[in-house]
Amino acid sequence: MTGRSRGGAPPAVLVLEDGRVFRGRAYGAVGETFGEAVFSTGMTGYQETLTDPSYHRQVVVMTAPHVGNTGVNDEDAESARIWVAGYVVRDPARRASNWRAQRSLDEELVAQGVVGICGVDTRALTRHLRERGAMRVGIFSGSAIADEGTLLAKVRQAPEMAGADLSAEVATKEGYVVPAVGTKRFTVAAV
């Protein structure tokens, strides 16, 4: 992690709506966040996952044990911002080690205000989610940490995903054209 060692990051707590609690350290922004807990089994492509609008209002748990090795660059994003509500990793890379990296994953999460947690047994968390199904989750760090009962109540008050109309929240505000590369063969419109 750039700017702070894992041991120097504030404590963090992840609370699922069924009462299961995981403890770790803050990763990314410090504060609190809520969303639907989902997991990603990809060993690469974390930047694309984070910037994919289909993950809006979801807290993504990465099952790969080590995340952040390649850092973040301005070319690999799926959209102009990070859409996940929160991020959970087991062991974040201490530094980005890729020639294309422009900053660390931790720096990008902080810059975009994404609250995360590291040091969590993400495989145990993933197994729990697979067995119990979709549920709301909260991540709390720094001054947002309180007793578990208070945190659980906050998670259970968070909006559910069922029935949510998120397309208007993630759609572009204005239409745009992607210029053709090479010889024009067809005209394609995406709606």
URTARA-V141310 format. One record per backbone hydrogen bond with DSSP energy under -1.0 kcal/mol. NH is the residue of the N-H (numbers start at 1). CO is the residue of the C=O. If there is no record, write none. Layout:
nh: <NH | NH>
co: <CO | CO>
This chain:
nh: <9 | 12 | 13 | 14 | 15 | 16 | 17 | 19 | 22 | 24 | 25 | 26 | 27 | 29 | 33 | 35 | 36 | 37 | 38 | 40 | 49 | 50 | 51 | 52 | 55 | 56 | 58 | 59 | 60 | 61 | 62 | 63 | 67 | 71 | 72 | 83 | 84 | 85 | 86 | 87 | 88 | 89 | 91 | 93 | 97 | 101 | 102 | 103 | 108 | 109 | 110 | 111 | 112 | 113 | 114 | 117 | 118 | 119 | 120 | 122 | 125 | 126 | 127 | 128 | 129 | 130 | 131 | 132 | 133 | 137 | 138 | 139 | 140 | 141 | 142 | 144 | 145 | 151 | 152 | 153 | 154 | 155 | 156 | 157 | 164 | 170 | 171>
co: <6 | 24 | 140 | 22 | 138 | 20 | 136 | 16 | 14 | 12 | 118 | 10 | 116 | 114 | 139 | 137 | 57 | 135 | 59 | 61 | 45 | 46 | 47 | 49 | 52 | 53 | 55 | 36 | 86 | 38 | 88 | 40 | 91 | 68 | 103 | 50 | 50 | 58 | 58 | 115 | 60 | 117 | 65 | 67 | 69 | 98 | 72 | 72 | 104 | 105 | 106 | 107 | 108 | 110 | 109 | 87 | 25 | 90 | 89 | 120 | 121 | 122 | 123 | 124 | 125 | 126 | 127 | 128 | 129 | 35 | 15 | 33 | 13 | 31 | 11 | 141 | 142 | 147 | 148 | 149 | 150 | 151 | 152 | 153 | 161 | 166 | 167>
